[in-house]
Amino acid sequence: MLKNYWMTALRIFRRNKVFTAINVLGLSVGLSAALVIFLIVRYDFSFDKFHKDGDRIYRVVSDMKFANEPFYNSGVPYPLPEAAQKELSGIDASTAFWNQNIKVTIPDAATARPQVFKNQEHVIFADPYYFKLFSFYHWVAGSPETALAAPFQVVLTEERAKTYFPGSDPSRVIGRTIVYDDSTTATVTGIVKDPTAITDFTFKEFVSRSSIPISPLKKDMSTTQWGSINSASQFFVRLTPGTRPAQVEARLAQLAKKYSNDRSSSRDNTVNRLQPLADIHFNDRYDNFDQRLAHKPTLYGLILVAAFLLLLGCINFINLATAQSIQRAKEIGIRKTLGSSAKQLIMQFLGETFLLTLTALLLSLALTPWLLHIFSDFIPAGLHFQLLQQPDIFLFLGVLLAVITLLSGFYPAWVLTRFQPVLVMKNQAFSGTPTTRKAWLRKILTVSQFAIAQVFIMATLIVGRQIRYSLDADLGFKKEAIVYFRAPVDWHKPDGKAQALLDKIQALPGIERASLAGAAPASTSVGMTTMKYNNGKQEIQTDVQQKDADTNYFRIYHLRLLAGRPANAGDTSRDMVINQTYANLLGFTDPQKALGIQVGNKPIVGVVADFHQASTHTPIKPMALFAPRKTASTIHIALVPPIAGTLSWKETLARVGAAYKEIYPEETFSYTFFDESIAKFYAAEQNIARLLKWATGLTIFISCLGLIGLVIYTTNLRTKEIGIRKVLGASATRIVSLLSKDFIGLMGIAFLIATPLAWWALHTWLENFAYRATIAWWIFPLSGGSMIGIALLVMSIRTIRAALANPIGSLRSE
């Protein structure tokens, strides 16, 4: 019997090649998208899931308030871990480490020419408990019990050991020496395998943390200050069973109060929280060791996209299967007459659906590597598609195959098995029932299909409009043809090298002007202070952003002065320029009247027009701009537009790099174009826009596949009607209109449903922006019109052919 089911299914597929191809193609696109999305979502949600007792492991982080502005830091004061390990209850294990890029030197006695790594990454200074709390490392040489027990010891991963000591056996690397920051020598005491698990803990070099307090490294690490918090200082704890995070947070607050003796620091406004280990990969408030952060809303959006695409494929199948039911009515009647039960018929039709879905699944497996390559910039770097090495993919595909088979096949099978044999044999299978053309379920499914497609089109247009608004709007400064870079200034002992470099750069051809100042006008680097102003009636206390900016800085970025002048380096007092927002907050609607006013013993010498200090997500805040200090380290350059006879930007920047190497021969020169840094503010939105474009294209493709299938079926069903109408004088245009109007009506209903849904969703999304583009009314009719236009184009493939056909062929048997 099973063989009979398969043979019948294959004959049905061969007889209906077009419909079979449409179903397979629609399902394969949905399955391919679902598989790619499954790989992405599974990868991101797999981070650090393998740790023993991982649900009890937390990172201690610091939530601060500075000038009433919230700041979030993943670090803790350097002395906190040691005090917590000794005094806090509720913690059964903990570890602290310092994460830092550092200069590494590998001595070579044979050649007397050491290897130098100027800014080596993935180096941490860890205490002896690191390998006990994070026990997933496999040891090749050495012991986790003793490898970091004493100062000046270091453990390497195999990859790092091969980099430092190529060709050496791991056992022979033990005992070799490594020099850090030209001042601290450590001995290799252990080698571990590189982790193969999916983790944010990608460190490759582990130096004993006890080396810091007794070496020159301590000068930059504030080893005794409770009021100093650096994100490099990490502290992880594992709670005892039954202990709640809130209990430990309360004890941390008591510990901080006990040891904090620096009342002028921000420590009194700091609260230590426990961040779950599983949250580290997703929470953008805190860093994850400079690794890629995932965005949960985007992942959930991807899951919805996969669900919609699979749903569209299923809708196509149900629509076409029920539309073809009249053609299979006699087959069902005969089978029932010969004794087939409803269960056997349902199994037959589910078997046909299974074969179609299996074919689509195999096609999707072939498409998946291609899709991963096409969307490589959206795919996490560590994600790989290795079917034979990832058995959970088989489980996912098996579940997907079963679900799609049941979802697509059960209703058509149920419909087909309800035919009464007596009525079928009398050609009255549909007497007293709606005709196929009037089937309400099929109409509802078609409306749902095109409503989803139109929502995607509307979302794509509005998200793209907001991104263009954010990038192209007048942000209050110039962003084109400007580059900036940091000079390695020693904050403790400024040596004037940065100023010497600035002088060299200003003398180069191709440079319009240059400035040595603070961060760019829009930057993630923000300085904050609290300023007080007494207007004679009340004291106004304001949180104010600070920036260092000289006259050239104003000129490079085209910052517009409304009154006064920039602050000069030669000013005897700490003169400042304030922005218009701050002037208004102080009560000066006329910028001229703010000049000369003292705010916190600092005179206002200028008022600058407002400019965005960050992305358009956040409102413009009060700001004060001061003359650059001796520790200013950012050089800003306005490039001359490249025209005939002048240097190209590449040549100009090569000369800047040469000047940089003259002043800092051991450093690596790198720069950033300002407009590119602005674009990075909207990386998440640009990812959403790419996702929407991709989803919209696939949605329209699948919807149009289903539409052309229904149009083909409808024209086949109405062939004789079309022939009679032509004989009676109907024009081709009239016939095309007649065949199309039902579908156009359904798309009109889809438009009416999609518009309010899209407006509500996108209005909610736009509320994340303090400055946003308006939702223009024309976007909605444009979306609906474009969908109808695409549908008409697709339908014309068949309707025009049917309208132009010679009626003699269709009426020959009448």
Secondary structure, 3 states (H helix, E strand, C coil): CHHHHHHHHHHHHHHCHHHHHHHHHHHHHHHHHHHHHHHHHHHHHCCCCCCCCHHHEEEEEEEEEECCEEEEECCCCCCHHHHHHHHCCCEEEEEEEEECCEEEEECCCCCCCCEEEEEECCEEEECCCHHHHCCCCCEEECCCCCCCCCCCEEEEEHHHHHHHCCCCCHHHHCCCEEEECCCEEEEEEEEECCCCCCCCCCCCEEEEHHHHHHCHHHHHCCCCCCCCCCCCEEEEEEECCCCCHHHHHHHHHHHHHHHCCCCCCHHHHEEEEEEEHHHCCCCCCCCCCCCCCCCHHHHHHHHHHHHHHHHHHHHHHHHHHHHCHHHHHHHHHHHHHCCCCHHHHHHHHHHHHHHHHHHHHHHHHHHHHHHHHHCCCCCCCCCCCCHHHCHHHHHHHHHHHHHHHHHHHHHHHHHHCCCCHHHHHCCCCCCCCCCHHHCHHHHHHHHHHHHHHHHHHHHHHHHHHHHHHHHHCCCCCCCCCEEEEECCCCCCCCCCHHHHHHHHHHCCCCEEEEEEECCCCCCCCCEEEEEEEECCCCEEEEEEEEEECCHHHHHHCCCCEEEECCCCCCCCCCCEEEEHHHHHHHCCCCHHHHCCCEECCEEEEEEECCCCCCCCCCCCCCEEEECCCCCCCEEEEEECCCCCCCCCHHHHHHHHHHHHHHHCCCCCCCCEEHHHHHHHCCHHHHHHHHHHHHHHHHHHHHHHHHHHHHHHHHHHHCHHHHHHHHHCCCCHHHHHHHHHHHHHHHHHHHHHHHHHHHHHHHHHHHCCCCCCCCCCCCHHHHHHHHHHHHHHHHHHHHHHHHHHCCHHHHHCCC
